Amino acid sequence: DYRTLVNEFLVWITGNQALLITIGIASAIVFVASLVSLPWLVAIIPDDYFMSKERQTSRWKDNFPILWLFAFIGKNIVGYLMLFAGILMLFLPGQGLITMFAGLLMMDYPGKYSLERKIALTPSILLKLNWLRSTVNRPPLKTE
């Protein structure tokens, strides 16, 4: 019966107010951090990053393979955690879709570069990326 489910849900909410407040605060912090870090993250993209159809190998991988491996593992762990948190935020307070998208950008998986390239080179998105780069005095992204 749906009334029983609603009552159980209300009892759970009442008993877990501290948890819900903590999740709400964490969500607000993640949202503000993403807004603040976005121009910096867009600025550190090399201006010729999307010129090639294939992803270029990292200089870090060639020069510092152990350090690259730790960064690779750490970045993917954070990406999966963000993806999982984003899925939870679809049902709890928070910016679920934004967090899921950020997690997907952090993770490494087959076809990621071509997906990034397709999204970034969409004219309306490229315009916004280049505007963000201009706010920190970086040249626009080259597109071929």
N, C-alpha and C positions, 0 to 999 in steps of 0.2 A: 504494500500500500504506500502511495507517495507521501501521505501525511506522516507516516512513521519515519520515512527517510528524511523528510524535512525536519522533523523534531530531533532526530539523531544528529543531523548536520548542525542544527542550532545549538544543541548541547555541546557538540565538539567545539564549535566556535567559541562558546562561552568558556569552556575549559582550557582553551589554547590561545587566549588573547595575547599573552606575552610573546608567544611564537609568531603570531600574525603581525604584531607590531614590529618585531625584529626583522621579519621578512620584508615588511613595508619600508623600513629604514634602509635595509641593505639594498633594496630595489632603487630607492631614491639616490643612494650613493653611487650605484652602478650607472644610473642614468646620467647624473651630473659628470661622473668620470668619463663617460663615453662622449659627452658633449665637449668637455674640455680637451680630451685627447685627440679628437677627430682631426682638427687642423694639423697637429703635429704628425699624426700617423700618415696623413695624405702627403705632407711635406717631405717625409723621408723616402717616399717612393722615387726611385731614380726617374728622371724625365724621359728616358728611353726604355723604360721597363716593358711597355706594351708594344714596342716596335716589332719584336720577333714573334712569329707564330708559335714557336716552341719556347718553353721556359729555359732560361740560361742557368747553368750550374752555379752554385754559390761559391764565391772565393773563400768563404769560411770553411766550406766542406773540404776544399782542397788543401788549405793552409793549416787549419786547426780541426782535424777530424774528430777528436775526442770532445772538444768544446762544442762543435757543431752537433754531435750526437746528443749531448745533454740538452742543448737548446731545442733540438728537434723533439725529443721525448717530452720535455717540459711544456713546449708550445702545444703539442698535441693533447697532453693531459688537460691543460687549461682549456683548450678548444672543446674537448669532450665534456668537461665540467660545465662550460658555458652553454653548450647545446642542451645538456640535461637540465640545467637551471632554467633555460628558456622554455623548455617543454613544461616544466613545473609552473612557470610564470604564466602560461596560458590559462591556468586554472586558479592561480594565486595572484596576489597583487604584484605588478611589475611589468616591464616591457619585454614580454616573452619573445616576440618576433625579432626585435632588435638584438636581443641577447643571443638568440639562436643564429641569426645572421653573422654576428661577431664570432661566435664559436665556429661556424663553418669556414670563416675566413682564416681562423687560426690553425685549423686542422689541415693535414696533408692527405689528399686522396686523389685517385686517378681522375684526370680531366679538370682539376681545380683551376689550373692556369688558363685554360681555354674559356672556362666559365667566367673567371675574373675579367679576362680580356673582353669577352663579349659584353659583360655588364658595364665595365669601365668605358668602353668605346661607344656606348649608346650616346648619341649626341646630347641629350638632356643631362645625363649623368656626368659626361665628360665636361660639360660646361660648369657644373657645380663643383666637380673636383678641381678644375683649373681655377675657379673662383677661390676655393679654400686655399690652394697653393699660393695665389696672389696675395692673400691676407698675411702670409708669412714670407713674402718676397722670394718665392721660388718660381722658376720658369714653368710654363704650361707643359703638360704631358705631350710628348710627340706621338703622332698617330700614323706614321708611315712615310 
